[in-house]
Amino acid sequence: MDNGEFQYVDAHFGQFVDELRKAVQKPSIAAQNVGMGEMAEHFRQMMESYGISARIIPTKGYPCVYGEVKGKSDKTVLFYDHYDVQPPDPLDEWVSPPFSGEIRDGKIFARGVSDNKGHACSRIQAIGTLLRLRGELPLTVKFLIEGEEEIGSPNLSAFIQENADLLRADYGVWESGYMGRGEIPGMYLGVKGILYVELETRGAPSDMHSGAASSVPNPAWRLVWALSTIKDENERILIPGFYDDVLDPTDTELELLRAQGDSQRDDRRASIGVKSPLLELSGLDLRVRSLFSPTANICGFRAGYLGEGQKTVLPSKALVKMDFRLVPNQDPADILAKLKKHLAGKGFDDVIVRLVSMDYPVKTTADHPVVEAAAKAAKLVYGKSPSIAPTQGGSGPMHPFRKYLNLPLVSFGVGYWASNNHGPNENIRLVDYRNGIKMVMAFIDNLAAV
């Protein structure tokens, strides 16, 4: 990597920040159909301005933006990002307007700046800079920027299947990455799967006076009793066969977790006011549980009257939303079938189970060349080796890339531990943005040398 190319980034960093601000100043909220077409066009034009051939490809929902630069070799890397963002609510908790892109205290604040426009812009700028300075890339680079990640990517799988030849690549870079609390750059090699369901129970046709509770069944209690059969007080999930396909971490993955240390997790617990984790675990045991254990989580519960003051009612129905985070090799369709069978076997066949969404867990092996290329780039740019997590606690639409493209993926980017994705005052630090651009540039050279 030519140091002069890093100096070019430093000299033109103000321009790069201005381009990022223009991107985040355009609302693009998929859930509300706000600004989606305009944002797709913005990224198309941005890539074209850097000499990256780009076009907008329609889907049954919001369009995808595809970009490509042919390199000296046919070896190919695909960058995946998304241009849609979460709604900015609650607005009164933002210090500056959520789509202003205000810069203060060395940070840029905006909805979507970390999730995911900052990552997308830094990668376009890095590839575009190499192209301007060299005239040619050492390998072929492709971009896929979708518009539905924040609403579950309902059309991404079909898009990848239908455009597999167009998207074909040897390596992939996932949408995001974050600097840890100890100023150690973070890399991630996979995601958990997810099964998201609604469970509903019904009673009388409408809410009744609570005096009827002595003779009329209460669907809220019915649902509570059903939920109590799913997980016990020791966090053990009680669905028969739930753990059958769970894989233990490999020796290599355990070594990666040992190298991470405990300080970041201790700081995080303190910052959110939690004195100790579930089951009083710590150290390696806690890290293994966090990344390699599936979960059964209640996301929300609704029944009866929840307004201010008193209203004595017997609810007519009760609803709970749940997510099950899954690990390799669990199959969300299999877990859904086991959940339904479990409830029926416990006498709760009256509980209505509705599938909301599902996705599969995916993981890239730690010794893959794409991981090595990224780790070397991090060492060059940050002066320290990255913290490599074999997977992460969250989920994402990574499975179609594995299923239809057989793509190994690594995740790194420009966020940091307090980027506050999905929350008020979402932000990234300008120093991380600068280094993120350089990281992509170094990564490309390392990958070309594999």
BELZIDA-V205852 format. One record per residue. SS is DSSP state (hx for helix, st for strand, lp for the rest). PHI is phi in degrees with one decimal (* if undefined). PSI is psi in degrees with one decimal (* if undefined). Layout:
ss=<SS | SS>
phi=<PHI | PHI>
psi=<PSI | PSI>
This chain:
ss=<lp | lp | hx | hx | hx | hx | hx | hx | hx | hx | hx | lp | hx | hx | hx | hx | hx | hx | hx | hx | hx | hx | hx | hx | lp | lp | lp | lp | st | hx | hx | hx | lp | st | lp | hx | hx | hx | hx | hx | hx | hx | hx | hx | hx | hx | hx | hx | hx | lp | lp | lp | st | st | st | st | st | lp | lp | lp | lp | lp | lp | st | st | st | st | st | st | lp | lp | lp | lp | lp | lp | st | st | st | st | st | st | st | lp | lp | st | lp | lp | lp | lp | lp | hx | hx | hx | lp | lp | lp | lp | lp | lp | lp | lp | st | st | st | lp | lp | st | st | st | lp | lp | lp | hx | hx | hx | hx | hx | hx | hx | hx | hx | hx | hx | hx | hx | hx | hx | hx | hx | hx | hx | hx | hx | hx | lp | lp | lp | lp | lp | st | st | st | st | st | st | st | lp | lp | hx | hx | hx | lp | lp | lp | lp | hx | hx | hx | hx | hx | hx | hx | lp | hx | hx | hx | hx | lp | lp | lp | st | st | st | st | lp | lp | lp | st | st | lp | lp | lp | lp | lp | st | st | st | st | lp | st | st | st | st | st | st | st | st | st | st | st | st | st | lp | lp | lp | lp | lp | st | st | hx | hx | hx | hx | hx | lp | lp | lp | lp | hx | hx | hx | hx | hx | hx | hx | hx | hx | hx | lp | lp | st | lp | lp | lp | lp | lp | st | lp | lp | lp | lp | lp | lp | lp | lp | lp | lp | lp | lp | lp | hx | hx | hx | hx | hx | hx | hx | hx | lp | lp | lp | lp | hx | hx | hx | hx | hx | hx | hx | hx | hx | lp | lp | lp | lp | lp | lp | hx | hx | hx | lp | lp | hx | hx | hx | hx | hx | hx | hx | hx | hx | hx | lp | lp | lp | lp | st | st | st | st | st | st | st | lp | lp | lp | lp | lp | lp | lp | lp | lp | st | st | lp | lp | st | st | st | st | st | st | st | st | st | st | lp | lp | lp | lp | lp | hx | hx | hx | hx | hx | hx | hx | hx | hx | hx | hx | hx | hx | hx | lp | lp | lp | lp | lp | lp | st | st | st | st | st | st | st | st | lp | lp | st | st | lp | lp | lp | lp | lp | hx | hx | hx | hx | hx | hx | hx | hx | hx | hx | hx | hx | hx | hx | lp | lp | lp | lp | st | st | st | lp | lp | lp | lp | lp | st | lp | lp | lp | hx | hx | hx | hx | hx | hx | hx | lp | lp | st | st | st | st | lp | lp | lp | st | st | lp | lp | lp | lp | lp | lp | lp | lp | lp | lp | st | st | st | hx | hx | hx | hx | hx | hx | hx | hx | hx | hx | hx | hx | hx | hx | hx | hx | hx | hx | hx | lp | lp>
phi=<* | -75.9 | -61.7 | -63.5 | -70.6 | -66.5 | -64.2 | -61.8 | -60.6 | -61.5 | -69.5 | -109.0 | -64.3 | -59.3 | -64.7 | -62.2 | -66.1 | -59.7 | -65.0 | -63.3 | -61.7 | -62.1 | -68.7 | -78.8 | -79.0 | -101.9 | -60.9 | -147.0 | -101.5 | -62.6 | -62.7 | -116.8 | 53.6 | -108.0 | 69.2 | -69.8 | -62.1 | -64.0 | -71.4 | -59.6 | -65.0 | -60.9 | -69.4 | -60.6 | -66.0 | -62.7 | -63.2 | -60.2 | -64.7 | -99.5 | 83.3 | -94.6 | -65.5 | -141.3 | -154.2 | -98.6 | -117.4 | -70.6 | -129.0 | -71.5 | -118.3 | -81.3 | -73.0 | -101.7 | -109.9 | -116.2 | -133.4 | -154.7 | -131.4 | -73.1 | -107.2 | -64.8 | -120.1 | -81.1 | -56.8 | -133.7 | -120.9 | -112.7 | -96.9 | -109.5 | -144.2 | -140.7 | -102.2 | -84.4 | -131.6 | -74.7 | -56.6 | -83.4 | -58.1 | -83.3 | -65.3 | -72.4 | -96.7 | -83.9 | -73.7 | -124.6 | -53.9 | -63.8 | -115.4 | -88.6 | 65.3 | -66.7 | -108.2 | -155.4 | 55.8 | 74.6 | -132.7 | -113.6 | -108.6 | -175.4 | -65.8 | 91.2 | -68.8 | -96.7 | -123.1 | -145.3 | -69.9 | -63.0 | -64.8 | -61.9 | -64.6 | -62.5 | -74.1 | -62.0 | -66.1 | -65.1 | -66.6 | -62.8 | -65.7 | -59.1 | -65.5 | -66.5 | -79.0 | -107.5 | 83.9 | -158.5 | -93.8 | -74.1 | -146.6 | -83.8 | -121.4 | -124.7 | -123.0 | -128.6 | -118.4 | -95.6 | -121.5 | -135.8 | -62.8 | -75.6 | -118.5 | 93.3 | 48.9 | -64.8 | -111.9 | -69.2 | -59.6 | -64.3 | -62.9 | -65.5 | -61.6 | -72.9 | -118.0 | -59.7 | -66.0 | -65.1 | -89.5 | -51.9 | -152.8 | -92.8 | -139.5 | -137.8 | -120.6 | -78.1 | -66.5 | -150.7 | -170.2 | -142.8 | -76.0 | -78.8 | -61.9 | -85.3 | 58.5 | -106.6 | -63.3 | -99.1 | -128.2 | -132.6 | -113.9 | -179.5 | -139.8 | -76.7 | -83.2 | -147.7 | -123.1 | -113.3 | -133.6 | -114.8 | -115.1 | -132.4 | -123.0 | -131.0 | -128.3 | -64.8 | -60.7 | -149.3 | -56.9 | -125.5 | -59.9 | -68.0 | -63.4 | -79.0 | -65.0 | -78.8 | -134.3 | -112.9 | -59.9 | -101.8 | -65.0 | -67.4 | -62.8 | -58.6 | -71.0 | -60.1 | -64.5 | -64.4 | -63.0 | -65.7 | -87.9 | -87.7 | -146.0 | -97.1 | -69.8 | -96.3 | 69.7 | -86.8 | -79.4 | -99.2 | -69.1 | -56.4 | 80.8 | -60.6 | -95.2 | -56.3 | -101.7 | -68.5 | -96.8 | -74.4 | -65.3 | -76.1 | -59.9 | -63.6 | -66.0 | -63.7 | -64.9 | -60.9 | -69.5 | -62.2 | -73.8 | -78.7 | 75.7 | -107.6 | -61.7 | -63.5 | -71.8 | -63.3 | -63.3 | -65.8 | -61.3 | -63.4 | -69.0 | -103.7 | 79.7 | -100.6 | -76.5 | -149.9 | -77.2 | -55.7 | 64.5 | 58.9 | -79.7 | -151.8 | 58.3 | -62.3 | -59.4 | -67.9 | -65.9 | -64.1 | -62.9 | -61.5 | -101.8 | -116.8 | -110.4 | -73.6 | -131.0 | -131.0 | -119.5 | -89.1 | -87.2 | -172.2 | -137.0 | -134.8 | -166.2 | 61.7 | -100.4 | -125.8 | -80.9 | -71.0 | 76.6 | -111.9 | -146.0 | -86.0 | -130.0 | -106.7 | -62.9 | -87.4 | -156.9 | -139.4 | -136.8 | -127.2 | -107.4 | -130.7 | -124.9 | -110.9 | -85.4 | -115.7 | -121.5 | -56.9 | -109.0 | -70.6 | -111.6 | -59.6 | -65.7 | -65.8 | -66.1 | -61.5 | -62.6 | -67.9 | -62.2 | -61.9 | -64.6 | -62.3 | -61.8 | -63.5 | -66.6 | -90.0 | 87.4 | -109.6 | -71.4 | -82.2 | -72.6 | -81.1 | -111.0 | -116.1 | -78.1 | -99.4 | -161.8 | -151.2 | -152.8 | -98.0 | -71.2 | -140.6 | -150.5 | -100.5 | -67.8 | -67.4 | -94.7 | -72.0 | -56.6 | -66.3 | -70.9 | -61.0 | -63.1 | -69.3 | -63.5 | -65.1 | -65.2 | -63.2 | -61.1 | -67.2 | -78.6 | -97.3 | 74.5 | -153.4 | -72.3 | -76.7 | -87.8 | -105.2 | -99.9 | -60.0 | -157.0 | -140.9 | -71.2 | -90.5 | -127.0 | -170.1 | -79.7 | -81.9 | -60.4 | -59.5 | -67.2 | -75.6 | -68.8 | -100.3 | -117.6 | 50.0 | -96.6 | -76.4 | -126.1 | -128.0 | -120.6 | -153.5 | -174.1 | -113.0 | -82.4 | -147.2 | -61.4 | -114.1 | -67.8 | 61.8 | -53.7 | 72.2 | -109.8 | -63.4 | 61.6 | -55.1 | -159.8 | -132.4 | -89.3 | -64.1 | -64.5 | -69.9 | -67.5 | -60.4 | -67.6 | -64.2 | -64.2 | -65.0 | -60.3 | -64.5 | -61.4 | -67.4 | -60.0 | -61.0 | -65.4 | -64.2 | -67.3 | -64.2 | -87.1 | -64.7>
psi=<125.1 | 123.3 | -26.4 | -28.8 | -36.0 | -38.1 | -33.8 | -41.7 | -44.2 | -42.4 | -29.3 | 15.2 | -34.0 | -39.4 | -42.8 | -40.3 | -40.8 | -41.4 | -39.8 | -42.5 | -39.9 | -36.7 | -43.5 | -15.5 | -5.1 | 106.5 | 138.2 | 78.3 | 104.4 | -39.4 | -23.5 | 5.1 | 48.5 | 115.3 | 19.5 | -48.7 | -39.7 | -38.2 | -39.5 | -43.6 | -36.5 | -45.5 | -34.2 | -47.6 | -37.0 | -45.5 | -43.7 | -36.5 | -21.9 | 9.8 | 13.7 | 119.9 | 125.6 | 151.7 | 159.2 | 130.0 | 122.2 | 155.2 | -174.9 | -13.3 | -125.1 | 148.4 | 161.6 | 152.1 | 125.7 | 134.9 | 153.7 | 141.4 | 119.0 | 134.2 | -174.2 | -30.9 | 165.7 | -8.0 | 133.3 | 138.7 | 137.7 | 124.3 | 127.3 | 129.6 | 179.4 | 148.6 | -6.5 | 155.3 | 166.7 | 154.0 | 148.7 | -4.3 | 147.5 | 126.2 | -32.0 | -5.8 | -2.1 | 135.1 | -38.9 | 158.7 | 138.6 | -20.0 | 27.5 | -27.4 | 34.9 | 140.9 | 125.7 | 145.6 | 34.4 | 18.3 | 155.7 | 127.5 | 127.4 | 149.7 | 126.4 | -2.9 | -32.1 | -35.1 | 80.3 | 13.9 | -30.7 | -42.7 | -45.8 | -47.3 | -41.7 | -35.0 | -40.7 | -44.1 | -38.0 | -48.5 | -41.5 | -37.5 | -45.7 | -40.1 | -41.7 | -40.5 | -31.7 | -24.4 | -15.3 | 146.3 | 152.9 | -16.4 | 172.2 | 137.6 | 134.0 | 149.5 | 137.4 | 113.7 | 109.2 | 171.4 | 19.7 | 15.9 | -38.6 | -5.9 | 23.9 | 8.1 | 53.3 | -22.2 | 2.5 | -43.0 | -46.4 | -37.6 | -45.6 | -41.6 | -44.4 | -24.3 | 31.1 | -40.6 | -39.2 | -39.9 | -5.1 | 133.0 | 166.4 | -29.3 | 158.0 | 150.5 | 123.3 | 172.8 | -27.1 | 169.8 | 159.7 | 142.0 | 132.6 | 169.9 | -30.2 | 17.8 | 37.5 | 122.2 | 135.6 | 139.6 | 147.3 | 142.8 | 7.5 | -176.2 | 155.0 | 156.0 | 175.1 | 141.8 | 116.6 | 123.5 | 161.3 | 135.2 | 129.7 | 140.3 | 149.4 | 148.1 | -119.3 | 160.3 | -25.5 | 164.9 | 145.4 | 167.7 | 136.2 | -10.6 | -18.8 | -1.3 | -15.8 | -13.9 | -13.8 | 127.8 | 141.7 | 113.1 | -23.4 | -45.2 | -39.2 | -43.0 | -38.3 | -44.6 | -38.0 | -43.3 | -34.2 | -15.6 | -8.5 | -36.0 | 141.9 | -179.5 | -14.7 | 16.2 | 16.4 | 125.6 | 129.1 | 3.7 | 121.5 | 131.3 | 3.6 | -38.5 | 4.7 | -39.0 | 5.9 | 130.0 | 139.4 | 153.5 | 147.8 | 167.9 | -39.5 | -42.4 | -37.6 | -38.0 | -39.6 | -41.7 | -37.1 | -34.4 | -12.7 | -28.2 | 175.5 | -13.5 | -39.7 | -39.2 | -37.5 | -42.8 | -40.5 | -42.5 | -42.7 | -38.1 | -24.9 | 6.7 | 18.6 | 120.4 | -35.2 | 151.7 | 170.7 | 141.8 | 10.3 | 30.7 | 155.7 | 172.6 | -141.5 | -37.3 | -41.0 | -41.6 | -40.2 | -44.6 | -40.7 | -38.6 | -26.1 | 5.6 | 135.1 | 163.8 | 160.5 | 107.8 | 135.1 | 116.1 | -30.1 | 151.3 | 130.7 | 131.4 | 143.4 | -143.4 | 126.6 | 14.5 | -175.6 | 152.5 | -160.5 | 134.2 | 109.9 | 99.0 | 156.7 | 113.3 | 149.2 | -20.9 | 162.3 | 143.7 | 134.7 | 142.1 | 131.4 | 146.7 | 140.8 | 113.0 | 128.4 | 154.2 | 160.8 | 135.1 | 39.7 | 143.9 | 118.2 | -33.6 | -39.0 | -41.7 | -37.4 | -45.3 | -40.4 | -35.8 | -48.0 | -43.4 | -39.8 | -48.0 | -43.5 | -40.7 | -25.4 | 6.7 | 14.0 | 42.3 | -8.0 | -11.9 | 123.1 | 124.8 | 118.9 | 128.5 | 128.4 | -50.6 | 161.8 | 150.5 | 157.5 | 149.1 | 147.2 | 145.6 | 137.0 | 140.6 | 144.4 | -21.1 | 12.3 | 145.7 | -32.6 | -32.3 | -43.2 | -42.1 | -41.2 | -41.0 | -40.8 | -38.0 | -40.9 | -43.0 | -39.6 | -46.2 | -43.3 | -11.4 | 14.6 | 152.7 | 146.4 | 159.3 | 116.9 | 117.9 | 126.9 | -26.6 | -168.2 | 164.9 | -23.8 | -177.2 | 166.4 | 169.1 | 52.7 | -26.4 | -41.2 | -31.2 | -36.0 | -41.6 | -45.4 | -21.1 | -9.3 | 48.0 | 121.0 | 134.5 | 141.5 | 148.5 | 124.6 | 158.2 | -153.8 | 6.7 | 178.5 | 177.7 | -21.9 | 30.7 | -23.2 | 45.5 | 138.6 | -6.4 | 175.9 | 150.4 | 36.9 | 139.7 | 163.6 | 159.3 | 141.2 | -33.3 | -37.3 | -33.4 | -43.7 | -48.7 | -30.9 | -37.1 | -45.7 | -35.7 | -43.5 | -40.7 | -45.6 | -37.4 | -41.7 | -45.0 | -41.0 | -40.6 | -37.7 | -26.9 | -7.1 | *>
